[in-house]
Every structure is written in structure tokens, then in C-alpha cells.
Amino acid sequence: MFTLLQAAPGGGNMSFLLMMVIIFAIMWFFMIRPQQKKQKEIQNFRNSIARGTQIVTAGGIYGTVKDIDEAANTLKIEIANGICIKVDKGSVFATPQPLQ
């Protein structure tokens, strides 16, 4: 004996499609949107860097901006008295938080 399976009549595909749209909306709201917002904040911070700004690089190096080369997109930062290094502007992520 053979049993035939039939699709449920009346919109089985529509409910699946609606569920997928809802899942995507939830993922966008809780995962993608906050990440885009954070990236925009980091980019705004990088654009507002000026001489004398204290920064932290992606590698965890703390320093003070001494010179900005917009053409090469680099920063010259002083990490100790008289010791300067050149870093890519894209490697700067934050200002140091004050110790409490």
C-alpha cells in the first residue's frame, strides 16, 4: 500500500515565507543594525581625530597624536617621551578610558 503525501491546502508556502521574513527582520534588528551603528561611530571618531588627541590602536598601543597625514591616511603617534610611531588611521579604535 502506498500513502500519498499532499501539501496542506491554503497557504502553506505563504506562512513559511512570512516566517522567513520575520526571522530576517529580527536578525537585522538585533545583529546587523547595531554593528552598522558601531562602525559609523568608529568612522566618525577617526574623522574627528586632531593633533593632541589621545588614542588606542587595535594592537592596544596607547599614544597621543602628533601629526596627521591625510594623503597617506596615517597618524604619527607619540607612545613615550620622544618615541613616535606611524600607524594607519584605520587601526585607531578609541580614546583611552580614564582610570577610576
C-alpha positions as protocol buffer text, in pm:
chain_id: "A"
residue {
  index: 1
  type: MET
  ca { x: 0 y: 0 z: 0 }
}
residue {
  index: 2
  type: PHE
  ca { x: 123 y: 344 z: -91 }
}
residue {
  index: 3
  type: THR
  ca { x: 47 y: 654 z: 102 }
}
residue {
  index: 4
  type: LEU
  ca { x: 42 y: 983 z: -85 }
}
residue {
  index: 5
  type: LEU
  ca { x: 152 y: 1293 z: 99 }
}
residue {
  index: 6
  type: GLN
  ca { x: -18 y: 1610 z: -5 }
}
residue {
  index: 7
  type: ALA
  ca { x: 67 y: 1969 z: 77 }
}
residue {
  index: 8
  type: ALA
  ca { x: -164 y: 2136 z: 321 }
}
residue {
  index: 9
  type: PRO
  ca { x: -424 y: 2329 z: 127 }
}
residue {
  index: 10
  type: GLY
  ca { x: -443 y: 2702 z: 159 }
}
residue {
  index: 11
  type: GLY
  ca { x: -116 y: 2888 z: 203 }
}
residue {
  index: 12
  type: GLY
  ca { x: 144 y: 2657 z: 349 }
}
residue {
  index: 13
  type: ASN
  ca { x: 407 y: 2831 z: 138 }
}
residue {
  index: 14
  type: MET
  ca { x: 291 y: 3177 z: 242 }
}
residue {
  index: 15
  type: SER
  ca { x: 328 y: 3102 z: 611 }
}
residue {
  index: 16
  type: PHE
  ca { x: 681 y: 2972 z: 551 }
}
residue {
  index: 17
  type: LEU
  ca { x: 771 y: 3284 z: 354 }
}
residue {
  index: 18
  type: LEU
  ca { x: 624 y: 3509 z: 623 }
}
residue {
  index: 19
  type: MET
  ca { x: 820 y: 3323 z: 892 }
}
residue {
  index: 20
  type: MET
  ca { x: 1145 y: 3366 z: 697 }
}
residue {
  index: 21
  type: VAL
  ca { x: 1082 y: 3741 z: 657 }
}
residue {
  index: 22
  type: ILE
  ca { x: 1016 y: 3775 z: 1030 }
}
residue {
  index: 23
  type: ILE
  ca { x: 1335 y: 3583 z: 1117 }
}
residue {
  index: 24
  type: PHE
  ca { x: 1540 y: 3805 z: 884 }
}
residue {
  index: 25
  type: ALA
  ca { x: 1385 y: 4120 z: 1037 }
}
residue {
  index: 26
  type: ILE
  ca { x: 1471 y: 4002 z: 1387 }
}
residue {
  index: 27
  type: MET
  ca { x: 1830 y: 3919 z: 1285 }
}
residue {
  index: 28
  type: TRP
  ca { x: 1869 y: 4260 z: 1118 }
}
residue {
  index: 29
  type: PHE
  ca { x: 1732 y: 4444 z: 1421 }
}
residue {
  index: 30
  type: PHE
  ca { x: 1943 y: 4262 z: 1681 }
}
residue {
  index: 31
  type: MET
  ca { x: 2263 y: 4183 z: 1491 }
}
residue {
  index: 32
  type: ILE
  ca { x: 2324 y: 4382 z: 1173 }
}
residue {
  index: 33
  type: ARG
  ca { x: 2185 y: 4722 z: 1276 }
}
residue {
  index: 34
  type: PRO
  ca { x: 2389 y: 4756 z: 1599 }
}
residue {
  index: 35
  type: GLN
  ca { x: 2708 y: 4656 z: 1415 }
}
residue {
  index: 36
  type: GLN
  ca { x: 2646 y: 4917 z: 1145 }
}
residue {
  index: 37
  type: LYS
  ca { x: 2582 y: 5180 z: 1412 }
}
residue {
  index: 38
  type: LYS
  ca { x: 2908 y: 5094 z: 1591 }
}
residue {
  index: 39
  type: GLN
  ca { x: 3106 y: 5108 z: 1265 }
}
residue {
  index: 40
  type: LYS
  ca { x: 2958 y: 5452 z: 1191 }
}
residue {
  index: 41
  type: GLU
  ca { x: 3061 y: 5577 z: 1539 }
}
residue {
  index: 42
  type: ILE
  ca { x: 3417 y: 5447 z: 1490 }
}
residue {
  index: 43
  type: GLN
  ca { x: 3439 y: 5614 z: 1148 }
}
residue {
  index: 44
  type: ASN
  ca { x: 3312 y: 5945 z: 1289 }
}
residue {
  index: 45
  type: PHE
  ca { x: 3573 y: 5922 z: 1566 }
}
residue {
  index: 46
  type: ARG
  ca { x: 3852 y: 5857 z: 1313 }
}
residue {
  index: 47
  type: ASN
  ca { x: 3741 y: 6157 z: 1108 }
}
residue {
  index: 48
  type: SER
  ca { x: 3744 y: 6381 z: 1417 }
}
residue {
  index: 49
  type: ILE
  ca { x: 4098 y: 6292 z: 1531 }
}
residue {
  index: 50
  type: ALA
  ca { x: 4315 y: 6602 z: 1573 }
}
residue {
  index: 51
  type: ARG
  ca { x: 4667 y: 6671 z: 1698 }
}
residue {
  index: 52
  type: GLY
  ca { x: 4693 y: 6611 z: 2071 }
}
residue {
  index: 53
  type: THR
  ca { x: 4413 y: 6352 z: 2082 }
}
residue {
  index: 54
  type: GLN
  ca { x: 4489 y: 6052 z: 2300 }
}
residue {
  index: 55
  type: ILE
  ca { x: 4409 y: 5726 z: 2122 }
}
residue {
  index: 56
  type: VAL
  ca { x: 4428 y: 5347 z: 2149 }
}
residue {
  index: 57
  type: THR
  ca { x: 4522 y: 5140 z: 1844 }
}
residue {
  index: 58
  type: ALA
  ca { x: 4382 y: 4799 z: 1752 }
}
residue {
  index: 59
  type: GLY
  ca { x: 4702 y: 4647 z: 1890 }
}
residue {
  index: 60
  type: GLY
  ca { x: 4645 y: 4809 z: 2228 }
}
residue {
  index: 61
  type: ILE
  ca { x: 4908 y: 5081 z: 2194 }
}
residue {
  index: 62
  type: TYR
  ca { x: 4823 y: 5400 z: 2381 }
}
residue {
  index: 63
  type: GLY
  ca { x: 4954 y: 5728 z: 2247 }
}
residue {
  index: 64
  type: THR
  ca { x: 4899 y: 6091 z: 2160 }
}
residue {
  index: 65
  type: VAL
  ca { x: 4855 y: 6209 z: 1801 }
}
residue {
  index: 66
  type: LYS
  ca { x: 5146 y: 6429 z: 1694 }
}
residue {
  index: 67
  type: ASP
  ca { x: 5090 y: 6453 z: 1318 }
}
residue {
  index: 68
  type: ILE
  ca { x: 4820 y: 6355 z: 1066 }
}
residue {
  index: 69
  type: ASP
  ca { x: 4895 y: 6265 z: 703 }
}
residue {
  index: 70
  type: GLU
  ca { x: 4559 y: 6276 z: 524 }
}
residue {
  index: 71
  type: ALA
  ca { x: 4710 y: 6179 z: 187 }
}
residue {
  index: 72
  type: ALA
  ca { x: 4862 y: 5855 z: 321 }
}
residue {
  index: 73
  type: ASN
  ca { x: 4581 y: 5805 z: 579 }
}
residue {
  index: 74
  type: THR
  ca { x: 4835 y: 5764 z: 859 }
}
residue {
  index: 75
  type: LEU
  ca { x: 4897 y: 5908 z: 1203 }
}
residue {
  index: 76
  type: LYS
  ca { x: 5222 y: 5975 z: 1383 }
}
residue {
  index: 77
  type: ILE
  ca { x: 5164 y: 5900 z: 1750 }
}
residue {
  index: 78
  type: GLU
  ca { x: 5392 y: 5953 z: 2047 }
}
residue {
  index: 79
  type: ILE
  ca { x: 5388 y: 5645 z: 2272 }
}
residue {
  index: 80
  type: ALA
  ca { x: 5652 y: 5771 z: 2518 }
}
residue {
  index: 81
  type: ASN
  ca { x: 5856 y: 6088 z: 2558 }
}
residue {
  index: 82
  type: GLY
  ca { x: 6031 y: 6138 z: 2226 }
}
residue {
  index: 83
  type: ILE
  ca { x: 5927 y: 5800 z: 2082 }
}
residue {
  index: 84
  type: CYS
  ca { x: 5689 y: 5823 z: 1786 }
}
residue {
  index: 85
  type: ILE
  ca { x: 5545 y: 5556 z: 1560 }
}
residue {
  index: 86
  type: LYS
  ca { x: 5349 y: 5576 z: 1239 }
}
residue {
  index: 87
  type: VAL
  ca { x: 5019 y: 5385 z: 1225 }
}
residue {
  index: 88
  type: ASP
  ca { x: 4736 y: 5352 z: 979 }
}
residue {
  index: 89
  type: LYS
  ca { x: 4436 y: 5566 z: 1067 }
}
residue {
  index: 90
  type: GLY
  ca { x: 4213 y: 5259 z: 1029 }
}
residue {
  index: 91
  type: SER
  ca { x: 4386 y: 5089 z: 1322 }
}
residue {
  index: 92
  type: VAL
  ca { x: 4263 y: 5352 z: 1569 }
}
residue {
  index: 93
  type: PHE
  ca { x: 3955 y: 5243 z: 1760 }
}
residue {
  index: 94
  type: ALA
  ca { x: 3903 y: 5452 z: 2071 }
}
residue {
  index: 95
  type: THR
  ca { x: 4015 y: 5709 z: 2318 }
}
residue {
  index: 96
  type: PRO
  ca { x: 4154 y: 5567 z: 2641 }
}
residue {
  index: 97
  type: GLN
  ca { x: 3909 y: 5547 z: 2928 }
}
residue {
  index: 98
  type: PRO
  ca { x: 4021 y: 5731 z: 3242 }
}
residue {
  index: 99
  type: LEU
  ca { x: 4128 y: 5510 z: 3530 }
}
residue {
  index: 100
  type: GLN
  ca { x: 3892 y: 5508 z: 3825 }
}
